[in-house]
Amino acid sequence: MKIRTLIIDDERLARNGLLRFLKNDAEVEVAGECVDGESAVRAILGKRPELVFLDVQMPEIDGFEVVRRVGPEKMPVTVFVTAFDRYAVRAFEANAIDYLLKPVGEERFRKALARAKERIAPKKSEDAAQRVRAILEQVKRRAEYAEFLPVPENGRIVFVKTKEIDWIEADGNYARLHTGSRTHDIRETLAALERKLNPRDFQRIHRSTIVNIHMIKEIQPWFHGHHLVLLENGQKLRLSRYEREIAKRFGL
């Protein structure tokens, strides 16, 4: 199967030069040419090429912005093309496999293309994709969970650090945050708050209760197969025996 390739450059002369180098390579299929960053983003997301030659200096949206808009996890193997070698460091920071200086010589181009082909080889490409996915998943998990909850209080907004929350209880259309000796009422359902809180730190133990697991001192047996959760501050909370996730997590 041929390597689907995009040429992205606002200069016709530069595009023609790259096209000339590529046209005799039986392993490469030029899937298209783009003359600006907007069309480049659409083409990368739509055509899903395996390789792009991406000009750094383009009006309005440059090559680095193209990478940002597409997303590093969705970018194919990338060779940056630039007239200035001062962009080389940034090119590699953007995970480029190589960069080419204009005017591009054929020998230098062949070396860059060989490196790209090596990266695109199925096993190496999959290994690289798995590493990128793992890193992005870590970043995503950190980014999607709240570190602070904004709480209206006496006409102002107080930002409560989630790590300082001992437990949360449902109170009608509100939720009550318990932080040490203080409480804060927030107009959120428990389900909405549960989605915002990191499951590594918070566990819903009852339909009306979420607890910071770092604040748990012990779990005590209670009546009829139920249990009580005892917090470090002495607070006792009922643990629902119907929560399978809880039973698995705490070994009950």
ROKOLPA-234977 format. One record per residue: residue number from 1; residue in one letter; x, y, z of N, C-alpha, C, CB in turn. Coordinates in steps of 0.001 Angstrom, whole numbers. Glycine has a CB too. Example, Ala and Ser with C-alpha at 12.3 -4.5 7.8 and 13.67 -1.06 7.14 Angstrom:
<pts>
PT;1;a;13190;-5690;7800;12300;-4500;7800;13200;-3300;7800;11308;-4473;9046
PT;2;s;12850;-2250;7080;13670;-1060;7140;12900;30;7870;14084;-598;5725
</pts>
This chain:
<pts>
PT;1;m;846;-1198;0;0;0;0;878;1243;0;-955;8;1226
PT;2;k;539;2190;-851;1344;3397;-975;1150;4345;210;1004;4113;-2269
PT;3;i;2144;5180;424;2102;6147;1524;1356;7395;1054;3545;6510;2014
PT;4;r;181;7631;1634;-609;8814;1281;92;10062;1817;-2063;8709;1848
PT;5;t;341;11012;910;1171;12165;1258;497;13467;859;2539;12060;590
PT;6;l;601;14464;1722;112;15812;1424;1293;16770;1334;-899;16290;2505
PT;7;i;1216;17685;378;2195;18768;260;1485;20056;651;2801;18860;-1202
PT;8;i;2013;20738;1662;1361;21951;2165;2353;23103;2124;822;21742;3611
PT;9;d;2121;24023;1196;3024;25166;1032;2288;26234;230;4367;24746;320
PT;10;d;2434;27493;633;1730;28568;-81;2493;29028;-1331;1508;29762;858
PT;11;e;3695;28496;-1541;4482;28869;-2717;4400;27770;-3781;5958;29132;-2323
PT;12;r;3903;28129;-4953;3751;27144;-6026;5089;26509;-6403;3121;27797;-7257
PT;13;l;6138;27329;-6465;7447;26817;-6854;7926;25736;-5884;8467;27958;-6918
PT;14;a;7710;25973;-4578;8118;24990;-3564;7299;23712;-3689;7966;25578;-2148
PT;15;r;5997;23850;-3928;5139;22668;-4080;5563;21845;-5291;3661;23085;-4214
PT;16;n;5836;22540;-6386;6239;21836;-7604;7547;21079;-7416;6374;22818;-8758
PT;17;g;8457;21686;-6656;9734;21024;-6403;9545;19730;-5621;10672;21957;-5647
PT;18;l;8744;19781;-4557;8490;18574;-3768;7743;17525;-4593;7686;18922;-2505
PT;19;l;6810;17983;-5399;6034;17072;-6237;6939;16363;-7243;4917;17835;-6971
PT;20;r;7893;17100;-7782;8835;16515;-8745;9672;15410;-8092;9759;17609;-9324
PT;21;f;10102;15650;-6833;10893;14653;-6128;10080;13400;-5808;11453;15247;-4849
PT;22;l;8786;13598;-5571;7947;12491;-5124;7364;11660;-6263;6835;13019;-4284
PT;23;k;7212;12250;-7420;6412;11603;-8472;7023;10291;-8975;6241;12553;-9639
PT;24;n;8329;10140;-8867;8966;8919;-9352;9135;7854;-8273;10305;9250;-9935
PT;25;d;8634;8129;-7066;8751;7163;-5974;7510;6276;-5975;8924;7884;-4595
PT;26;a;7715;5001;-6265;6596;4066;-6399;5882;3808;-5074;7088;2754;-6971
PT;27;e;6522;4150;-3956;5926;3877;-2639;5052;5020;-2139;7016;3601;-1627
PT;28;v;5042;6128;-2885;4353;7337;-2422;3198;7687;-3350;5334;8518;-2331
PT;29;e;2071;8068;-2760;922;8587;-3502;608;9983;-2987;-320;7646;-3361
PT;30;v;717;10994;-3849;406;12353;-3432;-1109;12518;-3409;1071;13400;-4378
PT;31;a;-1660;12656;-2198;-3111;12705;-2026;-3673;14104;-2213;-3485;12190;-660
PT;32;g;-2789;15111;-2287;-3275;16466;-2478;-2234;17508;-2159;-4482;16698;-1641
PT;33;e;-2558;18762;-2526;-1715;19914;-2233;-2576;20978;-1565;-1037;20469;-3529
PT;34;c;-2007;21661;-598;-2724;22731;103;-1872;23997;58;-3047;22324;1584
PT;35;v;-2559;25135;-58;-1827;26397;-204;-1937;27283;1036;-2340;27155;-1417
PT;36;d;-2669;26830;2057;-2789;27620;3279;-3110;26703;4465;-3882;28710;3120
PT;37;g;-3033;27279;5661;-3229;26499;6873;-4644;25979;7053;-2860;27315;8048
PT;38;e;-5649;26780;6688;-7041;26347;6851;-7323;25090;6041;-8004;27465;6433
PT;39;s;-6947;25113;4766;-7196;23942;3920;-6335;22763;4362;-6921;24274;2441
PT;40;a;-5158;23057;4927;-4282;21989;5420;-4939;21235;6564;-2934;22564;5876
PT;41;v;-5526;21958;7498;-6196;21314;8635;-7336;20427;8138;-6736;22378;9631
PT;42;r;-8133;20941;7213;-9260;20159;6679;-8766;18911;5954;-10109;21018;5723
PT;43;a;-7702;19063;5176;-7186;17939;4396;-6593;16856;5291;-6135;18425;3407
PT;44;i;-5869;17261;6318;-5260;16279;7221;-6337;15487;7947;-4333;16975;8239
PT;45;l;-7362;16196;8433;-8436;15515;9158;-9330;14701;8234;-9272;16525;9915
PT;46;g;-9499;15184;6997;-10398;14507;6063;-9752;13377;5292;-10947;15490;5101
PT;47;k;-8536;13603;4790;-7876;12595;3945;-7006;11626;4721;-7038;13273;2907
PT;48;r;-6685;11989;5965;-5873;11127;6834;-4601;10624;6156;-6694;9945;7295
PT;49;p;-3759;11536;5705;-2501;11099;5082;-1575;10488;6124;-1800;12282;4377
PT;50;e;-614;9719;5646;390;9138;6541;1626;10016;6646;785;7752;6061
PT;51;l;1784;10925;5676;2963;11789;5630;2567;13159;5111;4072;11172;4744
PT;52;v;3084;14212;5731;2878;15564;5209;4216;16297;5158;1856;16348;6081
PT;53;f;4381;17074;4089;5465;18046;4000;4809;19398;4264;6216;18000;2581
PT;54;l;5170;20008;5395;4414;21160;5914;5292;22401;5995;3831;20842;7300
PT;55;d;4895;23412;5233;5616;24688;5261;5411;25388;6607;5147;25604;4103
PT;56;v;6470;25936;7159;6369;26644;8432;5745;28017;8239;7747;26778;9082
PT;57;q;6258;28794;7274;5805;30168;7101;4668;30249;6089;6966;31057;6662
PT;58;m;3451;30341;6616;2282;30561;5767;1472;31694;6373;1418;29259;5624
PT;59;p;787;32494;5549;19;33618;6087;-1138;33148;6953;-507;34486;4955
PT;60;e;-1440;33908;7990;-2559;33694;8908;-2368;32462;9796;-3846;33557;8121
PT;61;i;-2292;31288;9201;-2099;30077;10000;-798;29407;9559;-3316;29096;9850
PT;62;d;218;29432;10414;1497;28835;10031;1503;27333;10329;2658;29530;10769
PT;63;g;2618;26695;10025;2710;25253;10187;2521;24777;11607;4014;24786;9697
PT;64;f;3061;25530;12580;2928;25129;13978;1475;25222;14443;3823;26001;14868
PT;65;e;758;26221;13934;-656;26361;14288;-1479;25239;13664;-1195;27732;13834
PT;66;v;-1076;24791;12478;-1750;23647;11859;-1657;22424;12778;-1129;23330;10469
PT;67;v;-463;22182;13320;-270;21049;14230;-1162;21199;15456;1209;20935;14656
PT;68;r;-1219;22430;16004;-2030;22653;17203;-3501;22401;16916;-1834;24079;17727
PT;69;r;-3988;22885;15755;-5414;22736;15447;-5796;21292;15134;-5786;23624;14275
PT;70;v;-4944;20593;14444;-5231;19186;14148;-5141;18365;15423;-4257;18633;13079
PT;71;g;-4146;18697;16262;-3891;17934;17480;-2723;16996;17245;-5147;17143;17919
PT;72;p;-1709;17027;18119;-524;16180;17921;-857;14705;17751;415;16340;19084
PT;73;e;-1916;14242;18428;-2261;12821;18351;-2818;12426;16990;-3266;12476;19426
PT;74;k;-3291;13414;16216;-3877;13128;14902;-2943;13466;13751;-5165;13891;14737
PT;75;m;-1801;14068;14065;-878;14453;13004;-177;13233;12423;153;15452;13530
PT;76;p;-96;13176;11087;704;12126;10460;2189;12420;10648;363;12001;8956
PT;77;v;3044;11537;10174;4483;11810;10178;4707;13107;9411;5305;10620;9544
PT;78;t;5472;14024;10013;5579;15383;9480;7019;15769;9196;4966;16375;10446
PT;79;v;7247;16304;7991;8524;16921;7638;8245;18403;7425;9173;16253;6349
PT;80;f;8828;19255;8244;8646;20691;8087;9554;21212;6977;8934;21427;9413
PT;81;v;9046;22204;6266;9812;22854;5202;9899;24335;5546;9151;22630;3782
PT;82;t;11107;24892;5554;11276;26279;5984;12444;26937;5271;11482;26348;7493
PT;83;a;12384;28242;5157;13485;28998;4555;14499;29425;5598;12951;30222;3823
PT;84;f;14186;29215;6885;15058;29690;7961;15332;28573;8953;14431;30895;8679
PT;85;d;16614;28295;9199;16940;27179;10091;16679;27506;11547;18384;26779;9918
PT;86;r;16319;28744;11881;15996;29053;13277;14715;28363;13729;15863;30559;13466
PT;87;y;13933;27863;12763;12715;27144;13115;12960;25662;13377;11697;27301;12019
PT;88;a;14193;25223;13206;14475;23789;13325;14122;23253;14696;15934;23514;13033
PT;89;v;14525;23972;15755;14259;23496;17110;12765;23378;17354;14889;24431;18144
PT;90;r;12009;24390;16958;10554;24336;17139;9938;23209;16326;9917;25668;16745
PT;91;a;10524;22925;15154;10003;21841;14324;10094;20516;15068;10769;21760;12990
PT;92;f;11226;20261;15694;11383;19005;16412;10557;18997;17697;12855;18760;16731
PT;93;e;10353;20169;18310;9480;20243;19477;8043;19896;19096;9541;21644;20108
PT;94;a;7699;20133;17831;6356;19806;17337;6298;18383;16799;5932;20794;16244
PT;95;n;7297;17560;17158;7329;16140;16788;7519;15901;15298;6062;15477;17231
PT;96;a;8196;16815;14620;8525;16572;13220;9594;15486;13140;9008;17879;12523
PT;97;i;9510;14658;12100;10518;13616;11905;11789;14224;11329;9986;12502;10975
PT;98;d;11631;15351;10590;12774;16020;9975;12327;17397;9502;13354;15179;8789
PT;99;y;13282;18204;9036;12925;19485;8436;13834;19721;7243;13039;20651;9468
PT;100;l;13302;20462;6266;14033;20761;5044;14155;22264;4879;13342;20135;3822
PT;101;l;15351;22709;4480;15576;24128;4222;15364;24426;2742;16997;24546;4662
PT;102;k;14655;25509;2458;14472;25948;1072;15713;26708;592;13205;26840;943
PT;103;p;16068;26600;-665;15520;25670;-1667;15940;24240;-1350;15987;26060;-3092
PT;104;v;15015;23312;-1492;15250;21932;-1091;16046;21183;-2151;13924;21221;-828
PT;105;g;17192;20625;-1735;17984;19809;-2653;17488;18381;-2667;19461;19847;-2272
PT;106;e;17660;17697;-3806;17104;16352;-3945;17757;15358;-2994;17261;15871;-5374
PT;107;e;19074;15448;-2794;19751;14492;-1912;19235;14624;-471;21286;14713;-1954
PT;108;r;19134;15871;-2;18627;16108;1360;17179;15643;1477;18738;17607;1733
PT;109;f;16397;15860;414;15010;15435;409;14914;13918;533;14309;15913;-862
PT;110;r;15742;13197;-200;15706;11738;-164;16007;11212;1234;16700;11159;-1165
PT;111;k;16927;11852;1930;17257;11432;3293;16066;11637;4225;18480;12207;3815
PT;112;a;15402;12780;4079;14227;13056;4909;13107;12065;4614;13734;14491;4681
PT;113;l;12921;11766;3336;11870;10825;2944;12174;9420;3472;11719;10796;1409
PT;114;a;13438;9039;3445;13822;7719;3967;13527;7623;5457;15317;7444;3708
PT;115;r;13808;8688;6195;13506;8700;7631;12005;8594;7863;14055;9978;8292
PT;116;a;11250;9305;7034;9793;9272;7170;9255;7865;6907;9140;10280;6204
PT;117;k;9772;7219;5866;9326;5866;5550;9631;4901;6693;9988;5377;4262
PT;118;e;10779;5078;7292;11150;4217;8408;10173;4388;9569;12583;4523;8868
PT;119;r;9778;5631;9815;8830;5898;10896;7436;5345;10575;8748;7404;11161
PT;120;i;7103;5349;9296;5763;4932;8894;5628;3407;8869;5427;5506;7521
PT;121;a;6749;2705;8865;6699;1238;8875;5725;780;9952;8115;627;9118
PT;122;p;4847;-183;9635;3720;-537;10513;4050;-714;11985;3115;-1779;10032
PT;123;k;5049;-1504;12301;5324;-1788;13707;5783;-533;14434;6381;-2887;13835
PT;124;k;6720;206;13824;7241;1393;14475;6160;2456;14582;8452;1934;13716
PT;125;s;5329;2560;13539;4254;3541;13565;3270;3239;14690;3528;3571;12220
PT;126;e;2928;1953;14865;1983;1577;15914;2570;1807;17301;1573;115;15757
PT;127;d;3863;1492;17467;4528;1736;18747;4494;3215;19097;5978;1236;18708
PT;128;a;4796;4052;18102;4789;5498;18336;3389;5976;18675;5322;6250;17109
PT;129;a;2382;5454;17957;992;5852;18216;572;5483;19626;47;5200;17204
PT;130;q;981;4289;20075;626;3862;21427;1253;4770;22475;1061;2418;21659
PT;131;r;2519;5187;22245;3175;6093;23191;2460;7434;23233;4651;6292;22815
PT;132;v;2088;7942;22048;1383;9228;21991;34;9131;22684;1196;9682;20534
PT;133;r;-705;8035;22430;-2021;7870;23055;-1907;7802;24574;-2710;6607;22525
PT;134;a;-884;7109;25053;-702;6990;26503;-429;8347;27135;445;6024;26820
PT;135;i;442;9136;26485;771;10465;27011;-455;11362;26979;1920;11103;26204
PT;136;l;-1179;11334;25860;-2355;12198;25721;-3453;11804;26711;-2895;12134;24285
PT;137;e;-3580;10503;26975;-4580;10054;27936;-4261;10573;29331;-4664;8527;27946
PT;138;q;-2978;10575;29684;-2570;11115;30985;-2894;12601;31066;-1061;10883;31225
PT;139;v;-2564;13322;29987;-2837;14767;29963;-4332;15024;30042;-2252;15415;28688
PT;140;k;-5094;14230;29281;-6548;14404;29270;-7145;14180;30649;-7189;13451;28268
PT;141;r;-6682;13107;31329;-7223;12826;32659;-6934;13962;33622;-6648;11526;33204
PT;142;r;-5724;14516;33533;-5384;15624;34437;-6227;16856;34124;-3885;15968;34332
PT;143;a;-6474;17073;32817;-7149;18303;32414;-8648;18277;32672;-6902;18562;30960
PT;144;e;-9268;17076;32634;-10726;17050;32654;-11323;17048;34059;-11210;15850;31912
PT;145;y;-10513;16888;35096;-11037;16876;36449;-10728;18182;37166;-10466;15700;37228
PT;146;a;-11701;18672;37914;-11588;19982;38559;-10648;19930;39762;-12970;20481;38995
PT;147;e;-9819;20960;39876;-8978;21128;41059;-9620;22109;42037;-7572;21616;40659
PT;148;f;-10556;22935;41510;-11282;23908;42331;-12754;23859;41951;-10706;25354;42148
PT;149;l;-13618;24149;42905;-15048;24292;42643;-15463;25705;43032;-15884;23222;43425
PT;150;p;-16019;26492;42092;-16462;27843;42416;-17789;27800;43180;-16606;28688;41132
PT;151;v;-17813;28447;44345;-18997;28418;45204;-19427;29848;45521;-18716;27626;46514
PT;152;p;-20668;30234;45165;-21141;31568;45525;-21342;31684;47035;-22451;31889;44788
PT;153;e;-20873;32793;47598;-20962;32972;49040;-21003;34459;49377;-19775;32287;49750
PT;154;n;-22152;34918;49896;-22321;36319;50300;-21968;37301;49179;-21463;36612;51520
PT;155;g;-22466;37010;47972;-22264;37913;46849;-20908;37813;46187;-22468;39290;47296
PT;156;r;-20082;36877;46608;-18779;36690;45974;-18605;35218;45614;-17628;37171;46908
PT;157;i;-17536;34914;44915;-17262;33538;44526;-16045;33037;45302;-17030;33427;42990
PT;158;v;-16225;31932;46015;-15132;31303;46741;-14707;30050;45985;-15549;30962;48205
PT;159;f;-13400;29883;45800;-12894;28711;45097;-12423;27679;46117;-11742;29097;44129
PT;160;v;-13145;26566;46181;-12840;25510;47145;-11948;24464;46472;-14151;24855;47694
PT;161;k;-10788;24198;47054;-9892;23180;46506;-10518;21799;46715;-8480;23258;47174
PT;162;t;-10611;21025;45645;-11250;19716;45751;-10499;18790;46715;-11340;19067;44374
PT;163;k;-9189;18925;46784;-8427;18038;47669;-8713;18302;49146;-6941;18195;47405
PT;164;e;-9326;19475;49436;-9644;19804;50821;-11062;19390;51210;-9466;21287;51049
PT;165;i;-11825;18850;50253;-13192;18406;50531;-13152;17039;51224;-14032;18334;49216
PT;166;d;-13815;16938;52385;-13895;15664;53109;-14973;14765;52503;-14187;15910;54606
PT;167;w;-16153;15354;52333;-17257;14600;51740;-18306;15558;51213;-17880;13632;52765
PT;168;i;-19221;15046;50405;-20260;15868;49777;-21588;15155;49949;-19953;16131;48258
PT;169;e;-22609;15909;50323;-23946;15316;50472;-24949;16055;49607;-24398;15340;51947
PT;170;a;-25930;15313;49099;-27008;15911;48333;-27951;16645;49271;-27764;14843;47523
PT;171;d;-28427;17815;48833;-29359;18607;49633;-30364;19255;48693;-28609;19686;50483
PT;172;g;-31360;18480;48271;-32340;18987;47306;-31667;19263;45975;-33023;20266;47835
PT;173;n;-31833;20506;45460;-31210;20892;44199;-29766;21349;44384;-32014;21993;43541
PT;174;y;-29273;21267;45591;-27910;21694;45906;-27080;20493;46358;-27917;22792;47002
PT;175;a;-25775;20737;46423;-24871;19781;47066;-24133;20548;48153;-23863;19120;46029
PT;176;r;-23870;19902;49260;-23178;20542;50383;-21766;19968;50496;-23966;20338;51716
PT;177;l;-20789;20848;50348;-19392;20440;50451;-18941;20580;51901;-18489;21286;49504
PT;178;h;-18351;19544;52443;-17835;19579;53815;-16314;19646;53753;-18310;18327;54638
PT;179;t;-15763;20752;54244;-14313;20942;54257;-13893;21297;55678;-13872;22054;53243
PT;180;g;-13367;20325;56408;-13011;20578;57793;-14246;20937;58595;-11969;21691;57889
PT;181;s;-14216;22098;59255;-15356;22533;60068;-16344;23391;59271;-14861;23314;61282
PT;182;r;-16068;23622;58003;-16917;24495;57186;-17752;23693;56195;-16060;25518;56436
PT;183;t;-18853;24310;55758;-19676;23735;54691;-19913;24796;53631;-21031;23197;55245
PT;184;h;-20086;24364;52407;-20358;25268;51282;-21465;24641;50447;-19063;25527;50411
PT;185;d;-22501;25422;50137;-23587;24937;49291;-23355;25363;47850;-24947;25457;49795
PT;186;i;-23502;24406;46952;-23289;24679;45535;-24478;24145;44752;-21960;24043;45030
PT;187;r;-24951;24914;43779;-26125;24505;42995;-25692;23533;41889;-26846;25752;42380
PT;188;e;-25457;22309;42279;-25045;21244;41366;-25637;19939;41876;-23479;21152;41252
PT;189;t;-25977;19052;40960;-26409;17731;41383;-25181;16894;41729;-27258;17043;40281
PT;190;l;-25400;15857;42509;-24295;14981;42869;-23719;14297;41624;-24758;13931;43893
PT;191;a;-24599;13972;40681;-24138;13316;39445;-23210;14235;38657;-25341;12903;38568
PT;192;a;-23558;15533;38582;-22720;16492;37860;-21369;16659;38542;-23425;17848;37755
PT;193;l;-21383;16724;39865;-20127;16854;40607;-19270;15603;40450;-20406;17118;42093
PT;194;e;-19895;14449;40442;-19154;13194;40311;-18362;13167;39013;-20109;11996;40370
PT;195;r;-18935;13736;37931;-18234;13772;36644;-17039;14717;36673;-19191;14190;35536
PT;196;k;-17094;15728;37531;-16011;16715;37595;-14853;16271;38480;-16547;18032;38098
PT;197;l;-15113;15351;39396;-14106;14960;40375;-13318;13744;39910;-14759;14674;41717
PT;198;n;-12036;13740;40212;-11168;12635;39810;-11559;11360;40550;-9688;12979;40077
PT;199;p;-11936;10286;39826;-12351;9047;40492;-11230;8390;41284;-12876;8073;39474
PT;200;r;-10000;8805;41064;-8901;8280;41881;-8966;8832;43304;-7544;8627;41242
PT;201;d;-9643;9988;43453;-9695;10652;44755;-11079;10621;45404;-9250;12077;44608
PT;202;f;-12117;10504;44596;-13481;10582;45129;-14299;9357;44717;-14175;11870;44643
PT;203;q;-15137;8909;45642;-15981;7741;45411;-17402;8026;45893;-15403;6495;46127
PT;204;r;-18361;7713;45068;-19757;7818;45497;-20084;6574;46306;-20734;7974;44272
PT;205;i;-20414;6744;47557;-20659;5604;48440;-22142;5376;48702;-19939;5806;49754
PT;206;h;-22959;6315;48242;-24407;6232;48465;-25042;7156;47436;-24815;6636;49957
PT;207;r;-26333;6977;47145;-26963;7846;46155;-26919;9313;46559;-28396;7425;45936
PT;208;s;-26711;9597;47843;-26693;10985;48309;-25347;11402;48899;-27775;11190;49339
PT;209;t;-24293;10597;48665;-23008;10899;49315;-21816;10573;48422;-22890;10126;50622
PT;210;i;-20893;11523;48341;-19582;11306;47724;-18535;11558;48797;-19358;12242;46468
PT;211;v;-17485;10725;48825;-16473;10887;49862;-15086;10969;49238;-16539;9730;50871
PT;212;n;-14227;11786;49846;-12817;11847;49487;-12145;10616;50110;-12144;13199;49983
PT;213;i;-11688;9683;49285;-11192;8412;49825;-9931;8603;50680;-10899;7438;48681
PT;214;h;-9237;9721;50501;-8049;9978;51310;-8416;10370;52750;-7207;11082;50666
PT;215;m;-9690;10698;52942;-10153;11076;54279;-10754;9895;55052;-11179;12188;54169
PT;216;i;-10812;8720;54420;-11412;7553;55072;-10422;6945;56068;-11843;6493;54018
PT;217;k;-10897;6741;57294;-10066;6097;58314;-10303;4599;58330;-10350;6691;59698
PT;218;e;-11581;4208;58308;-11904;2787;58297;-13344;2583;57851;-11677;2165;59687
PT;219;i;-13668;1324;57510;-15035;944;57152;-15512;-81;58164;-15116;377;55690
PT;220;q;-16656;205;58782;-17150;-635;59871;-18424;-1368;59448;-17415;215;61130
PT;221;p;-18568;-2647;59834;-19819;-3372;59549;-20970;-2758;60333;-19679;-4877;59896
PT;222;w;-22162;-2824;59751;-23349;-2257;60393;-24456;-3297;60293;-23780;-890;59726
PT;223;f;-25704;-2882;60401;-26812;-3819;60403;-27138;-4344;59004;-28030;-3163;61000
PT;224;h;-27569;-5619;58957;-28140;-6224;57748;-27216;-6101;56524;-29482;-5576;57438
PT;225;g;-25957;-6315;56730;-25019;-6305;55609;-24558;-4945;55159;-25620;-6979;54475
PT;226;h;-25043;-3889;55793;-24596;-2543;55458;-23268;-2241;56172;-25679;-1496;55843
PT;227;h;-22627;-1146;55749;-21386;-712;56382;-21427;788;56629;-20169;-1082;55512
PT;228;l;-20595;1229;57566;-20397;2652;57820;-18968;3036;57448;-20692;2999;59306
PT;229;v;-18840;4213;56828;-17518;4748;56503;-17156;5767;57573;-17489;5393;55069
PT;230;l;-16056;5552;58259;-15596;6465;59298;-14470;7330;58732;-15118;5683;60563
PT;231;l;-14680;8658;58761;-13666;9582;58257;-12676;9954;59359;-14329;10848;57689
PT;232;e;-11569;10555;58949;-10532;10962;59901;-11066;11960;60927;-9343;11571;59157
PT;233;n;-12061;12765;60531;-12603;13770;61451;-13702;13220;62357;-13143;14941;60665
PT;234;g;-13950;11897;62292;-14960;11274;63151;-16329;11144;62516;-15089;12049;64402
PT;235;q;-16539;11768;61340;-17826;11690;60664;-18106;10267;60192;-17866;12660;59481
PT;236;k;-19347;9775;60448;-19745;8457;59989;-20754;8605;58853;-20338;7623;61151
PT;237;l;-20531;7866;57769;-21376;7941;56586;-21829;6542;56196;-20631;8620;55417
PT;238;r;-23041;6441;55748;-23583;5133;55368;-23043;4720;54005;-25130;5163;55348
PT;239;l;-22631;3461;53917;-22137;2892;52665;-23201;1967;52098;-20795;2129;52879
PT;240;s;-23626;2237;50887;-24673;1425;50283;-24143;54;49910;-25249;2119;49055
PT;241;r;-24870;-987;50297;-24421;-2350;49986;-24707;-2708;48536;-25099;-3363;50914
PT;242;y;-25450;-1836;47818;-25815;-2140;46442;-24814;-1591;45422;-27184;-1590;46151
PT;243;e;-23805;-851;45919;-22815;-279;45017;-21727;-1317;44739;-22203;1018;45616
PT;244;r;-21813;-1990;43607;-20838;-3030;43279;-19425;-2458;43136;-21243;-3741;41988
PT;245;e;-19358;-1263;42574;-18054;-625;42402;-17360;-434;43739;-18204;720;41693
PT;246;i;-18134;-40;44733;-17580;208;46072;-17080;-1097;46657;-18639;854;47010
PT;247;a;-17908;-2135;46553;-17524;-3432;47104;-16217;-3922;46487;-18636;-4463;46873
PT;248;k;-16074;-3732;45180;-14858;-4157;44497;-13663;-3328;44949;-15031;-4051;42981
PT;249;r;-13882;-2020;45060;-12778;-1122;45406;-12275;-1345;46822;-13210;318;45243
PT;250;f;-13200;-1568;47764;-12816;-1702;49162;-12758;-3154;49631;-13776;-935;50021
PT;251;g;-12977;-4086;48730;-12835;-5495;49067;-13892;-5999;50032;-11490;-5736;49645
PT;252;l;-15131;-5502;49925;-16210;-5930;50828;-16971;-7112;50244;-17179;-4766;51103
</pts>
